[in-house]
Amino acid sequence: MKAKGRLFWVCLLVLSAVALGYFMYDMLPKEAAETKTNSRAMSLPLQEKPDYRRLVPRKARTADMVFIGKTVCSLRHSVALPVQGAITSLNVQAGQSVLKGDALAAYRPAPESRYQGLGAPDIKALELLLNGLNRQLTDLKNRVREPGERRNLPTSAVKQLDDTEKQLRILTDQVKLLVKRLDYEGSRDAPEPAETAITSPIDGHVLWVHPEIRPGVRWTAEDPIFVVGVMDPMLVRSHVYEEEALRLALEDRVTLQPESLNPKRLEARISRISWTPLSMDPVQPSYYEVEFTAANPNLMLREGMRVIIHLHKPLNPPSPGADEEETAKPPASS
């Protein structure tokens, strides 16, 4: 009986241990799930989350700096008609090389844009006015005395003579202007050229031609027709973060990687660094415009191309004269 009692208690203990182990094993996944649920419940309420869009970005300081820029011509001019007229011929297309003075197009001035001169009554009035001024001019010349005759005159008479000479100079200028105006009115009926050429203001390339320009189109004097620019050298402009802009200096060498010309690489240098940020908003980060100059003899670069700019520069470049200061510094006393 005692042996049977011991076996009963041993079996009961083993079964209890197995049941307890199974129970604990079954409880472990539920506790992990509850832990995940509780961790999600600990997140901040929606109204208490910080606005990450208003945080100022901070870039890691590295020796390699990479910027994104766009190419622009180093010099460009817009060309428009001096007066309203009709286009008679188009001589160039976009991309064509031109020299200063080359004819880009020809036009015929509109009749209403030509100078409308004075009529016969107005010209007659100008002639009568000129005759009257000539008579006054002759009278003033007779009243002016030689310098030697003034010596014995009183002060009031000398002052009166000075005023007369001043009036004489003014009338002389008025007569000259009237004579030029009458000469111009007399020659304005000369035949005008039927066509006038629009010429290039600089040596360069035609960057843009207005899409509506063709022979027969009537054009105003304000709207540009052509854009002529210099493509060698070419400029690249980029917006650089303030911390990196402070590390740049004029004439620093960079490598340009045009995205559309990959894997082509070009060399360039920093030619301008702006000291004024693009935005003065205190919440937004400050970016400065930096300009790079690159040779473009084969005209691979065109306006508006996206370029990746690589620059390698030490984080803490030694200041000029730092070694000299260290040398000149006396040794510390022991």
ZAZA-814655 format. One record per residue (C-alpha): residue in one letter; x, y, z. Coordinates in pm, 1 decimal, always signed. Example, Ala and Ser with C-alpha at 12.3 -4.5 7.8 and 13.67 -1.06 7.14 Angstrom:
! residues 2
+------+----------+----------+----------+
| resn |        x |        y |        z |
+------+----------+----------+----------+
|    a |  +1230.0 |   -450.0 |   +780.0 |
|    s |  +1367.0 |   -106.0 |   +714.0 |
+------+----------+----------+----------+
This chain:
! residues 334
+------+----------+----------+----------+
| resn |        x |        y |        z |
+------+----------+----------+----------+
|    m |     +0.0 |     +0.0 |     +0.0 |
|    k |   +283.5 |   +236.7 |    +82.3 |
|    a |   +445.1 |   +170.2 |   -256.9 |
|    k |   +117.5 |   +240.3 |   -436.8 |
|    g |    +75.8 |   +565.1 |   -240.8 |
|    r |   +422.7 |   +686.2 |   -335.5 |
|    l |   +360.2 |   +604.2 |   -705.1 |
|    f |    +33.7 |   +796.7 |   -692.0 |
|    w |   +198.7 |  +1107.4 |   -553.3 |
|    v |   +489.2 |  +1084.7 |   -803.3 |
|    c |   +247.6 |  +1057.1 |  -1097.4 |
|    l |    +46.0 |  +1348.1 |   -963.0 |
|    l |   +360.9 |  +1562.4 |   -929.6 |
|    v |   +473.2 |  +1480.3 |  -1285.5 |
|    l |   +131.4 |  +1562.7 |  -1430.4 |
|    s |   +122.2 |  +1890.2 |  -1233.8 |
|    a |   +464.9 |  +1987.1 |  -1368.0 |
|    v |   +359.2 |  +1907.3 |  -1726.6 |
|    a |    +36.7 |  +2103.6 |  -1690.0 |
|    l |   +221.1 |  +2399.8 |  -1539.1 |
|    g |   +479.3 |  +2397.3 |  -1821.4 |
|    y |   +209.7 |  +2383.4 |  -2087.2 |
|    f |    +23.2 |  +2668.3 |  -1917.2 |
|    m |   +331.7 |  +2886.3 |  -1906.5 |
|    y |   +415.8 |  +2805.9 |  -2269.8 |
|    d |    +63.5 |  +2902.9 |  -2371.4 |
|    m |    +87.2 |  +3231.8 |  -2184.0 |
|    l |   +412.9 |  +3357.7 |  -2346.7 |
|    p |   +273.5 |  +3468.2 |  -2694.6 |
|    k |    -16.6 |  +3644.6 |  -2530.2 |
|    e |   +219.8 |  +3852.2 |  -2314.7 |
|    a |   +429.0 |  +3947.0 |  -2623.5 |
|    a |   +114.0 |  +4053.4 |  -2807.1 |
|    e |     +3.6 |  +4251.8 |  -2505.6 |
|    t |   +348.8 |  +4418.0 |  -2496.5 |
|    k |   +313.5 |  +4526.2 |  -2862.0 |
|    t |    -35.8 |  +4657.0 |  -2797.6 |
|    n |    +83.7 |  +4852.8 |  -2495.8 |
|    s |   +380.7 |  +4997.5 |  -2690.7 |
|    r |   +142.9 |  +5126.3 |  -2961.0 |
|    a |    -77.2 |  +5277.1 |  -2697.6 |
|    m |   +219.0 |  +5472.7 |  -2556.6 |
|    s |   +255.6 |  +5687.1 |  -2873.5 |
|    l |   +195.1 |  +6060.8 |  -2839.9 |
|    p |   -149.9 |  +6197.8 |  -2909.9 |
|    l |   -194.4 |  +6360.0 |  -3249.9 |
|    q |   -207.2 |  +6711.6 |  -3113.7 |
|    e |   +116.4 |  +6666.8 |  -2916.4 |
|    k |   +333.7 |  +6542.6 |  -3206.0 |
|    p |   +607.9 |  +6791.2 |  -3305.8 |
|    d |   +587.2 |  +6959.9 |  -3646.5 |
|    y |   +895.9 |  +6813.6 |  -3813.3 |
|    r |   +848.3 |  +7038.0 |  -4118.2 |
|    r |   +949.5 |  +7341.4 |  -3911.3 |
|    l |  +1270.7 |  +7189.1 |  -3780.2 |
|    v |  +1590.0 |  +7337.0 |  -3926.6 |
|    p |  +1788.9 |  +7062.6 |  -4107.2 |
|    r |  +2138.6 |  +6987.7 |  -3992.2 |
|    k |  +2385.5 |  +6834.2 |  -4235.0 |
|    a |  +2677.7 |  +6619.8 |  -4134.2 |
|    r |  +3015.7 |  +6785.6 |  -4184.2 |
|    t |  +3214.0 |  +6586.7 |  -4438.0 |
|    a |  +3510.5 |  +6659.8 |  -4661.1 |
|    d |  +3305.9 |  +6581.8 |  -4975.7 |
|    m |  +3030.8 |  +6825.7 |  -5069.2 |
|    v |  +2772.1 |  +6764.4 |  -5340.9 |
|    f |  +2544.4 |  +7032.3 |  -5487.2 |
|    i |  +2280.1 |  +7045.5 |  -5758.4 |
|    g |  +2286.0 |  +7332.9 |  -6008.0 |
|    k |  +2155.3 |  +7457.5 |  -6341.7 |
|    t |  +2357.1 |  +7588.4 |  -6634.9 |
|    v |  +2314.0 |  +7942.5 |  -6767.9 |
|    c |  +2496.5 |  +8140.6 |  -7035.1 |
|    s |  +2769.4 |  +8374.5 |  -6917.7 |
|    l |  +2622.9 |  +8657.7 |  -7131.0 |
|    r |  +2286.0 |  +8691.4 |  -7301.6 |
|    h |  +2099.3 |  +8965.3 |  -7489.2 |
|    s |  +1735.2 |  +8992.0 |  -7593.6 |
|    v |  +1670.9 |  +9138.5 |  -7938.2 |
|    a |  +1345.6 |  +9316.1 |  -8027.4 |
|    l |  +1218.6 |  +9543.8 |  -8303.1 |
|    p |  +1297.6 |  +9912.1 |  -8246.7 |
|    v |   +959.1 | +10007.9 |  -8394.9 |
|    q |   +644.5 |  +9823.9 |  -8491.7 |
|    g |   +670.8 |  +9648.3 |  -8824.9 |
|    a |   +621.0 |  +9335.7 |  -9033.7 |
|    i |   +882.1 |  +9059.9 |  -9055.7 |
|    t |   +997.0 |  +9009.9 |  -9415.6 |
|    s |  +1266.9 |  +8742.1 |  -9370.0 |
|    l |  +1414.4 |  +8516.5 |  -9101.5 |
|    n |  +1784.6 |  +8442.1 |  -9141.1 |
|    v |  +1882.9 |  +8231.1 |  -8836.3 |
|    q |  +1761.8 |  +7941.0 |  -8624.9 |
|    a |  +1822.5 |  +7841.3 |  -8262.4 |
|    g |  +2171.2 |  +7702.3 |  -8209.1 |
|    q |  +2328.7 |  +7893.0 |  -8496.3 |
|    s |  +2656.3 |  +8077.1 |  -8440.8 |
|    v |  +2646.7 |  +8452.0 |  -8514.0 |
|    l |  +2887.5 |  +8743.8 |  -8505.6 |
|    k |  +2818.8 |  +9095.9 |  -8388.3 |
|    g |  +2637.7 |  +9281.2 |  -8668.3 |
|    d |  +2508.4 |  +8970.1 |  -8847.9 |
|    a |  +2153.1 |  +9005.2 |  -8978.7 |
|    l |  +1912.9 |  +8792.1 |  -8774.4 |
|    a |  +1598.5 |  +8898.3 |  -8961.4 |
|    a |  +1458.6 |  +9182.3 |  -9172.3 |
|    y |  +1142.7 |  +9385.6 |  -9122.1 |
|    r |   +947.2 |  +9669.3 |  -9282.9 |
|    p |   +841.4 |  +9949.9 |  -9043.7 |
|    a |   +468.1 | +10005.5 |  -9015.1 |
|    p |   +339.4 | +10333.2 |  -9167.7 |
|    e |   +199.4 | +10455.0 |  -8835.6 |
|    s |   +534.0 | +10398.1 |  -8661.5 |
|    r |   +722.0 | +10637.8 |  -8887.6 |
|    y |   +783.2 | +10993.0 |  -8779.2 |
|    q |   +492.3 | +11223.9 |  -8856.9 |
|    g |   +655.7 | +11555.5 |  -8947.1 |
|    l |   +515.3 | +11905.8 |  -8920.9 |
|    g |   +279.1 | +12046.6 |  -9177.4 |
|    a |   +341.6 | +12352.9 |  -9395.6 |
|    p |   +170.6 | +12599.3 |  -9151.6 |
|    d |   +386.3 | +12477.0 |  -8861.8 |
|    i |   +704.0 | +12506.2 |  -9066.1 |
|    k |   +603.6 | +12861.4 |  -9167.0 |
|    a |   +552.5 | +12950.6 |  -8800.7 |
|    l |   +898.7 | +12818.5 |  -8716.5 |
|    e |  +1051.9 | +13032.2 |  -8993.3 |
|    l |   +878.4 | +13345.5 |  -8861.7 |
|    l |   +999.6 | +13267.9 |  -8510.8 |
|    l |  +1353.6 | +13223.9 |  -8642.7 |
|    n |  +1338.2 | +13561.8 |  -8819.2 |
|    g |  +1224.9 | +13732.0 |  -8499.2 |
|    l |  +1503.7 | +13571.4 |  -8298.0 |
|    n |  +1757.8 | +13678.2 |  -8558.1 |
|    r |  +1643.0 | +14041.2 |  -8528.4 |
|    q |  +1670.9 | +14025.9 |  -8148.1 |
|    l |  +2011.5 | +13865.9 |  -8182.6 |
|    t |  +2133.7 | +14146.2 |  -8411.0 |
|    d |  +2006.1 | +14411.5 |  -8170.7 |
|    l |  +2182.9 | +14248.6 |  -7874.0 |
|    k |  +2508.4 | +14221.9 |  -8066.6 |
|    n |  +2495.8 | +14596.7 |  -8135.9 |
|    r |  +2448.1 | +14672.0 |  -7765.9 |
|    v |  +2747.2 | +14466.2 |  -7655.0 |
|    r |  +3062.8 | +14675.7 |  -7624.0 |
|    e |  +3424.0 | +14580.8 |  -7648.7 |
|    p |  +3610.5 | +14506.8 |  -7321.0 |
|    g |  +3818.7 | +14821.1 |  -7361.0 |
|    e |  +3507.3 | +15042.0 |  -7368.2 |
|    r |  +3386.9 | +14916.3 |  -7027.2 |
|    r |  +3665.8 | +15057.1 |  -6821.8 |
|    n |  +3513.5 | +15402.6 |  -6776.4 |
|    l |  +3154.3 | +15278.1 |  -6728.2 |
|    p |  +2982.8 | +15276.3 |  -6388.5 |
|    t |  +2918.3 | +14947.8 |  -6208.2 |
|    s |  +2545.0 | +14945.4 |  -6292.6 |
|    a |  +2619.7 | +14982.2 |  -6664.9 |
|    v |  +2873.2 | +14696.6 |  -6651.8 |
|    k |  +2614.5 | +14472.7 |  -6484.2 |
|    q |  +2360.7 | +14560.3 |  -6753.2 |
|    l |  +2611.7 | +14466.6 |  -7022.7 |
|    d |  +2674.0 | +14128.9 |  -6851.9 |
|    d |  +2299.7 | +14056.2 |  -6858.0 |
|    t |  +2288.2 | +14150.7 |  -7225.5 |
|    e |  +2569.9 | +13907.6 |  -7305.9 |
|    k |  +2389.1 | +13630.9 |  -7117.6 |
|    q |  +2070.7 | +13693.9 |  -7321.0 |
|    l |  +2282.8 | +13692.2 |  -7635.3 |
|    r |  +2418.7 | +13344.2 |  -7558.3 |
|    i |  +2068.0 | +13207.8 |  -7486.8 |
|    l |  +1927.5 | +13350.6 |  -7811.1 |
|    t |  +2220.2 | +13209.6 |  -8008.1 |
|    d |  +2145.7 | +12857.5 |  -7877.3 |
|    q |  +1774.9 | +12892.2 |  -7960.4 |
|    v |  +1854.0 | +13003.0 |  -8315.4 |
|    k |  +2083.5 | +12702.9 |  -8366.4 |
|    l |  +1813.6 | +12462.0 |  -8247.0 |
|    l |  +1551.1 | +12615.8 |  -8477.5 |
|    v |  +1786.9 | +12597.7 |  -8775.2 |
|    k |  +1851.8 | +12225.1 |  -8707.3 |
|    r |  +1478.7 | +12156.3 |  -8674.6 |
|    l |  +1399.1 | +12330.0 |  -9002.6 |
|    d |  +1680.5 | +12144.2 |  -9178.1 |
|    y |  +1547.0 | +11812.8 |  -9044.3 |
|    e |  +1191.2 | +11893.2 |  -9151.9 |
|    g |  +1317.9 | +11980.9 |  -9497.6 |
|    s |  +1497.4 | +11647.8 |  -9537.3 |
|    r |  +1238.4 | +11414.0 |  -9381.1 |
|    d |  +1068.1 | +11350.0 |  -9713.6 |
|    a |  +1374.7 | +11161.3 |  -9836.9 |
|    p |  +1292.4 | +10800.8 |  -9934.1 |
|    e |  +1327.1 | +10553.5 |  -9646.8 |
|    p |  +1467.9 | +10204.8 |  -9693.3 |
|    a |  +1204.7 |  +9945.2 |  -9771.4 |
|    e |  +1352.3 |  +9695.1 |  -9527.5 |
|    t |  +1564.4 |  +9721.8 |  -9213.9 |
|    a |  +1783.4 |  +9444.7 |  -9073.0 |
|    i |  +1778.2 |  +9324.5 |  -8711.5 |
|    t |  +2141.7 |  +9256.2 |  -8620.6 |
|    s |  +2311.7 |  +9054.2 |  -8347.9 |
|    p |  +2440.8 |  +9270.8 |  -8058.9 |
|    i |  +2724.7 |  +9031.5 |  -7962.7 |
|    d |  +2929.0 |  +8736.5 |  -8084.9 |
|    g |  +2767.1 |  +8414.1 |  -7969.4 |
|    h |  +2491.9 |  +8169.2 |  -8049.2 |
|    v |  +2119.5 |  +8209.7 |  -8105.7 |
|    l |  +1966.2 |  +8058.9 |  -7791.0 |
|    w |  +1600.0 |  +8123.3 |  -7863.5 |
|    v |  +1375.9 |  +8233.1 |  -8149.5 |
|    h |  +1015.9 |  +8330.2 |  -8082.4 |
|    p |   +796.3 |  +8045.7 |  -8211.3 |
|    e |   +554.0 |  +8286.1 |  -8380.3 |
|    i |   +819.7 |  +8464.4 |  -8584.9 |
|    r |   +798.7 |  +8396.4 |  -8958.6 |
|    p |   +786.8 |  +8613.8 |  -9274.1 |
|    g |   +468.8 |  +8817.5 |  -9292.0 |
|    v |   +405.3 |  +8839.8 |  -8915.9 |
|    r |   +337.2 |  +9188.8 |  -8780.1 |
|    w |   +529.2 |  +9246.0 |  -8456.3 |
|    t |   +535.9 |  +9509.7 |  -8182.7 |
|    a |   +842.7 |  +9689.5 |  -8054.3 |
|    e |   +826.4 |  +9558.6 |  -7695.2 |
|    d |   +825.5 |  +9179.9 |  -7736.5 |
|    p |  +1167.2 |  +9010.5 |  -7784.8 |
|    i |  +1224.3 |  +8804.0 |  -8096.6 |
|    f |  +1569.2 |  +8653.7 |  -8039.9 |
|    v |  +1796.1 |  +8573.0 |  -7746.2 |
|    v |  +2167.3 |  +8566.2 |  -7828.8 |
|    g |  +2412.0 |  +8437.9 |  -7568.2 |
|    v |  +2771.5 |  +8337.9 |  -7504.8 |
|    m |  +2801.6 |  +7964.4 |  -7433.1 |
|    d |  +3176.8 |  +7945.7 |  -7373.1 |
|    p |  +3242.4 |  +7979.7 |  -7085.4 |
|    m |  +2924.2 |  +7845.5 |  -6924.5 |
|    l |  +2795.7 |  +7924.6 |  -6575.7 |
|    v |  +2640.8 |  +7686.5 |  -6323.9 |
|    r |  +2434.7 |  +7833.2 |  -6038.9 |
|    s |  +2354.9 |  +7636.7 |  -5724.6 |
|    h |  +2191.1 |  +7699.0 |  -5386.4 |
|    v |  +2428.5 |  +7599.3 |  -5106.5 |
|    y |  +2337.3 |  +7542.9 |  -4741.4 |
|    e |  +2480.9 |  +7805.0 |  -4504.5 |
|    e |  +2719.3 |  +7571.4 |  -4320.6 |
|    e |  +2871.2 |  +7455.7 |  -4650.0 |
|    a |  +2873.1 |  +7803.7 |  -4804.5 |
|    l |  +3101.4 |  +7924.7 |  -4523.1 |
|    r |  +3357.6 |  +7662.7 |  -4622.8 |
|    l |  +3375.3 |  +7775.3 |  -4987.0 |
|    a |  +3616.3 |  +8026.7 |  -5133.9 |
|    l |  +3659.5 |  +8190.1 |  -5473.0 |
|    e |  +3863.2 |  +7989.7 |  -5725.7 |
|    d |  +3792.3 |  +7656.9 |  -5548.7 |
|    r |  +3804.9 |  +7374.9 |  -5806.9 |
|    v |  +3502.4 |  +7147.8 |  -5852.7 |
|    t |  +3394.7 |  +6861.9 |  -6079.3 |
|    l |  +3073.9 |  +6891.8 |  -6281.9 |
|    q |  +2866.9 |  +6588.3 |  -6372.3 |
|    p |  +2583.9 |  +6672.8 |  -6618.5 |
|    e |  +2306.6 |  +6421.1 |  -6560.9 |
|    s |  +2220.6 |  +6397.7 |  -6930.3 |
|    l |  +2587.8 |  +6346.4 |  -7028.5 |
|    n |  +2679.2 |  +6075.4 |  -6776.7 |
|    p |  +2962.1 |  +5965.7 |  -6731.5 |
|    k |  +3108.4 |  +6288.1 |  -6875.0 |
|    r |  +3297.4 |  +6501.4 |  -6619.9 |
|    l |  +3399.1 |  +6866.6 |  -6652.7 |
|    e |  +3623.2 |  +7089.0 |  -6443.5 |
|    a |  +3504.2 |  +7425.0 |  -6309.4 |
|    r |  +3590.3 |  +7688.4 |  -6050.4 |
|    i |  +3389.5 |  +7901.8 |  -5808.3 |
|    s |  +3353.0 |  +8249.5 |  -5960.5 |
|    r |  +3093.9 |  +8409.9 |  -5729.7 |
|    i |  +2958.4 |  +8350.0 |  -5377.9 |
|    s |  +2658.2 |  +8548.9 |  -5262.8 |
|    w |  +2670.5 |  +8695.3 |  -4912.6 |
|    t |  +2291.7 |  +8739.6 |  -4896.5 |
|    p |  +2064.1 |  +8436.0 |  -4839.1 |
|    l |  +1780.6 |  +8361.4 |  -5077.0 |
|    s |  +1526.0 |  +8382.1 |  -4792.0 |
|    m |  +1529.3 |  +8582.2 |  -4467.9 |
|    d |  +1260.8 |  +8368.0 |  -4301.1 |
|    p |  +1404.9 |  +8271.7 |  -3957.0 |
|    v |  +1218.4 |  +7939.3 |  -3958.6 |
|    q |  +1356.2 |  +7827.2 |  -4294.3 |
|    p |  +1722.6 |  +7730.2 |  -4343.0 |
|    s |  +1947.0 |  +7979.0 |  -4522.6 |
|    y |  +2077.0 |  +7897.9 |  -4867.4 |
|    y |  +2326.3 |  +8109.2 |  -5062.0 |
|    e |  +2367.1 |  +8124.0 |  -5438.5 |
|    v |  +2706.6 |  +8008.7 |  -5563.3 |
|    e |  +2821.5 |  +8043.7 |  -5922.6 |
|    f |  +3067.5 |  +7815.6 |  -6100.7 |
|    t |  +3245.5 |  +7887.4 |  -6431.4 |
|    a |  +3332.9 |  +7604.5 |  -6671.2 |
|    a |  +3494.0 |  +7599.6 |  -7013.6 |
|    n |  +3254.5 |  +7477.9 |  -7283.6 |
|    p |  +3453.3 |  +7468.0 |  -7609.5 |
|    n |  +3250.5 |  +7184.3 |  -7763.6 |
|    l |  +2918.6 |  +7340.9 |  -7653.6 |
|    m |  +2816.1 |  +7025.0 |  -7469.2 |
|    l |  +2650.3 |  +7230.5 |  -7197.6 |
|    r |  +2330.5 |  +7415.6 |  -7282.6 |
|    e |  +2113.6 |  +7647.2 |  -7079.5 |
|    g |  +1896.8 |  +7481.4 |  -6816.5 |
|    m |  +2085.3 |  +7151.6 |  -6789.8 |
|    r |  +2086.4 |  +6989.7 |  -6445.7 |
|    v |  +2439.6 |  +6938.7 |  -6312.1 |
|    i |  +2574.5 |  +6756.1 |  -6005.3 |
|    i |  +2868.6 |  +6942.7 |  -5851.4 |
|    h |  +3134.7 |  +6759.0 |  -5649.8 |
|    l |  +3380.1 |  +6941.2 |  -5424.8 |
|    h |  +3638.7 |  +6788.3 |  -5191.5 |
|    k |  +3763.1 |  +7023.1 |  -4921.7 |
|    p |  +3908.1 |  +6957.4 |  -4574.0 |
|    l |  +3676.8 |  +7020.7 |  -4281.5 |
|    n |  +3919.9 |  +7250.8 |  -4103.2 |
|    p |  +4153.4 |  +7400.5 |  -4362.0 |
|    p |  +4460.8 |  +7562.2 |  -4205.3 |
|    s |  +4437.5 |  +7938.5 |  -4196.7 |
|    p |  +4701.3 |  +8127.2 |  -4397.3 |
|    g |  +4991.2 |  +8223.5 |  -4170.6 |
|    a |  +4900.7 |  +7971.2 |  -3900.5 |
|    d |  +5236.5 |  +7797.8 |  -3935.0 |
|    e |  +5413.1 |  +8132.8 |  -3916.4 |
|    e |  +5230.1 |  +8220.3 |  -3595.1 |
|    e |  +5328.9 |  +7888.7 |  -3441.0 |
|    t |  +5689.5 |  +7948.9 |  -3540.0 |
|    a |  +5693.1 |  +8301.8 |  -3403.0 |
|    k |  +5529.8 |  +8200.2 |  -3074.9 |
|    p |  +5790.9 |  +8180.1 |  -2792.2 |
|    p |  +5826.4 |  +7842.3 |  -2620.9 |
|    a |  +5640.3 |  +7799.6 |  -2293.5 |
|    s |  +5853.0 |  +7835.7 |  -1982.6 |
|    s |  +5896.0 |  +7522.1 |  -1778.0 |
+------+----------+----------+----------+
